[in-house]
Amino acid sequence: MKCIKRGNPPQNRTWMGHCLHCGSIFEAFEGELENIVTDPLDHARMAKSKCEICEREFWLFPKKIK
């Protein structure tokens, strides 16, 4: 067997989030996130985090691969 296209290990996948309160944009690796949940209705994965600027909570989502 040979690898045709190398993927990323789950802990190295990039996630992005946008704080709706102050407008900050964040990026994190999946391995850095602690609160990953799956929405039972549409099976979307998301992680809640706290904004470093305004300290409000916001959601991060997996970055789409182009």
GULOVO-778228 format. One line per 5 residues: their letters; for each residue x, y, z of N, C-alpha, C, CB. Coordinates in steps of 0.02 Angstrom, whole numbers, plus 50000, padded with zeros to 5 digits. Glycine has a CB too. Layout:
a) X,Y,Z,X,Y,Z,X,Y,Z,X,Y,Z; ...
This chain:
mkcik) 50043,49942,50000,50000,50000,50000,50045,50062,50000,49951,50000,50061; 50022,50115,49966,50059,50177,49968,50011,50235,49981,50098,50188,49902; 50037,50286,50012,49998,50346,50028,49997,50392,49967,50026,50382,50091; 49938,50405,49939,49931,50448,49881,49932,50522,49902,49866,50432,49843; 49899,50538,49956,49898,50606,49982,49902,50601,50058,49833,50644,49960
rgnpp) 49951,50635,50085,49961,50633,50158,49911,50679,50192,50034,50653,50176; 49877,50653,50242,49830,50692,50281,49863,50721,50343,49770,50650,50301; 49822,50751,50386,49847,50779,50449,49821,50737,50507,49825,50852,50458; 49864,50722,50556,49838,50688,50615,49786,50733,50649,49896,50671,50665; 49736,50705,50682,49683,50745,50712,49708,50801,50757,49637,50702,50751
qnrtw) 49761,50789,50796,49785,50841,50841,49817,50900,50804,49834,50811,50889; 49832,50892,50739,49863,50946,50700,49813,50982,50655,49919,50919,50659; 49749,50963,50657,49699,50998,50616,49688,51068,50643,49632,50959,50615; 49678,51115,50597,49670,51186,50616,49597,51202,50626,49702,51232,50564; 49581,51237,50680,49514,51261,50695,49516,51337,50697,49487,51232,50762
mghcl) 49461,51370,50678,49457,51443,50681,49395,51464,50719,49457,51473,50611; 49400,51521,50752,49343,51548,50788,49343,51624,50785,49343,51525,50860; 49284,51652,50793,49274,51724,50788,49233,51748,50848,49239,51744,50721; 49261,51793,50888,49225,51820,50945,49176,51872,50920,49273,51851,50999; 49112,51860,50930,49061,51907,50906,49058,51971,50946,48993,51873,50907
hcgsi) 49085,51970,51006,49082,52030,51049,49135,52082,51029,49091,52010,51122; 49198,52061,51022,49251,52110,51007,49280,52104,50937,49308,52102,51057; 49261,52051,50900,49283,52043,50831,49351,52008,50823,49286,52109,50798; 49380,51984,50877,49444,51948,50871,49435,51882,50835,49475,51937,50941; 49486,51861,50798,49486,51797,50763,49542,51755,50791,49493,51807,50685
feafe) 49527,51692,50806,49575,51647,50835,49583,51585,50793,49554,51628,50906; 49642,51555,50798,49658,51492,50764,49692,51447,50814,49702,51504,50700; 49675,51383,50814,49705,51336,50861,49709,51267,50829,49665,51332,50927; 49757,51227,50852,49760,51158,50831,49710,51118,50873,49832,51130,50838; 49683,51066,50844,49634,51024,50879,49662,50996,50944,49611,50966,50834
gelen) 49727,50982,50946,49759,50956,51006,49761,51006,51063,49828,50935,50990; 49753,51071,51048,49753,51122,51100,49684,51132,51131,49776,51188,51071; 49632,51108,51099,49563,51120,51121,49541,51067,51171,49516,51122,51062; 49505,51089,51222,49483,51043,51275,49409,51026,51271,49498,51073,51342; 49368,51072,51250,49295,51064,51253,49264,51051,51185,49263,51125,51284
ivtdp) 49285,50998,51151,49257,50982,51085,49192,50942,51095,49309,50941,51042; 49139,50967,51063,49074,50934,51067,49047,50924,50997,49024,50975,51110; 48997,50880,50991,48964,50868,50927,48891,50887,50934,48972,50793,50904; 48867,50928,50887,48796,50948,50887,48754,50887,50867,48784,51008,50838; 48706,50867,50909,48667,50807,50893,48622,50815,50832,48625,50788,50952
ldhar) 48605,50876,50813,48560,50886,50756,48595,50880,50689,48526,50953,50761; 48652,50915,50682,48686,50914,50616,48755,50882,50619,48691,50984,50589; 48774,50853,50677,48837,50817,50686,48899,50861,50673,48839,50757,50640; 48892,50927,50679,48949,50972,50672,48990,50970,50735,48925,51044,50656; 49056,50971,50727,49101,50973,50784,49119,51045,50799,49166,50931,50771
maksk) 49122,51063,50862,49138,51131,50882,49170,51130,50952,49074,51177,50882; 49205,51183,50967,49238,51188,51032,49227,51258,51061,49313,51173,51027; 49211,51261,51124,49201,51325,51158,49266,51347,51189,49144,51320,51212; 49281,51412,51183,49341,51440,51212,49326,51510,51239,49398,51442,51161; 49372,51537,51277,49363,51604,51305,49409,51652,51267,49379,51604,51381
ceice) 49381,51709,51247,49418,51760,51210,49471,51790,51256,49370,51816,51184; 49533,51795,51232,49588,51824,51270,49581,51900,51276,49654,51806,51238; 49542,51931,51232,49536,52004,51232,49480,52028,51278,49524,52028,51160; 49419,52003,51267,49362,52027,51306,49336,51976,51357,49306,52045,51258; 49366,51916,51358,49349,51863,51405,49278,51835,51398,49357,51889,51474
refwl) 49246,51845,51341,49181,51814,51326,49194,51747,51293,49137,51860,51280; 49145,51703,51297,49151,51637,51265,49133,51642,51191,49107,51585,51300; 49165,51601,51150,49151,51597,51078,49164,51525,51055,49194,51647,51037; 49141,51509,50995,49148,51442,50967,49202,51440,50914,49081,51418,50939; 49238,51385,50912,49286,51371,50859,49259,51312,50819,49357,51357,50887
fpkki) 49273,51311,50754,49251,51258,50710,49311,51234,50668,49193,51282,50664; 49310,51171,50646,49365,51147,50603,49368,51189,50539,49355,51073,50586; 49429,51206,50520,49440,51246,50460,49429,51200,50400,49512,51277,50459; 49393,51225,50351,49378,51185,50291,49441,51179,50248,49320,51218,50250; 49454,51119,50224,49512,51106,50181,49492,51120,50109,49538,51033,50189
k) 49532,51158,50075,49517,51176,50005,49547,51128,49957,49542,51246,49989
